Amino acid sequence: MNENDIRNFLWLGGNGEQHSSEEVLLEIKKYTNSGGKIFIGTDSMKYATQCHFACVIAMHNTNLKVAKYFYKKFKLHGDEY
């Protein structure tokens, strides 16, 4: 597996703490089992020799009193995307 494999990601939470993909998946399962919905967003910016990516996983539900997100930024060089 390479460093850009999602299973190796270190995600940042809203408070700046790092979380492994496994930790994020456990949070997602706990949240969705309570009836919450997941919101996912991505964006990218292509440059001459590389592309920058941002990925966000958000959980927001007023009834469950949950407002949490995780994000990851990474770059790939031209031959990798």
C-alpha positions in Angstrom: 0.0 0.0 0.0 1.2 3.5 -0.7 0.9 6.6 1.4 -2.0 7.8 -0.6 -4.1 4.7 0.1 -7.1 5.7 2.2 -6.3 2.9 4.6 -3.1 4.7 5.5 -4.5 8.2 5.8 -4.2 10.3 8.9 -7.2 12.5 9.0 -7.4 15.8 10.9 -10.4 16.6 13.1 -11.9 20.0 13.6 -9.7 20.4 16.8 -6.5 19.6 14.8 -6.0 16.1 16.3 -4.9 13.3 14.0 -7.1 10.2 13.6 -6.4 7.0 11.7 -8.8 5.8 9.0 -9.8 3.0 11.4 -10.7 5.6 14.1 -12.7 7.6 11.6 -14.6 4.5 10.4 -15.5 3.6 13.9 -16.9 7.1 14.5 -18.9 6.9 11.2 -20.4 3.5 12.2 -21.3 4.7 15.7 -22.9 7.9 14.2 -24.8 6.1 11.4 -26.0 3.4 13.8 -27.7 6.2 15.7 -29.5 7.4 12.6 -27.1 10.1 11.5 -26.2 10.9 7.9 -22.7 11.4 6.5 -21.7 14.3 4.2 -18.7 13.8 2.0 -16.9 16.5 0.0 -13.8 16.6 -2.2 -12.0 19.2 -4.2 -8.8 19.4 -6.3 -6.6 22.0 -7.9 -4.4 20.9 -10.8 -1.0 22.6 -11.3 1.6 22.0 -14.0 3.4 19.1 -12.3 1.0 18.0 -9.6 -2.6 18.0 -8.3 -3.7 19.0 -4.8 -6.6 17.2 -3.3 -8.8 17.8 -0.2 -11.3 15.3 1.2 -13.8 16.0 4.0 -16.1 13.7 5.9 -18.7 15.6 8.0 -21.3 14.5 10.5 -24.0 17.0 11.5 -27.3 16.3 13.2 -29.0 18.8 15.6 -31.2 16.1 17.1 -28.2 13.9 18.0 -26.2 17.0 19.0 -23.3 16.0 16.7 -21.2 18.4 14.7 -17.9 16.7 13.7 -15.7 16.6 10.7 -12.5 15.0 9.5 -10.4 16.1 6.5 -7.3 15.1 4.6 -5.2 17.1 2.1 -2.6 15.5 -0.2 -0.7 16.0 -3.4 -0.1 13.7 -6.3 2.5 14.2 -9.0 1.5 14.2 -12.7 2.3 10.5 -13.3 0.2 9.4 -10.3 -3.3 10.8 -11.3 
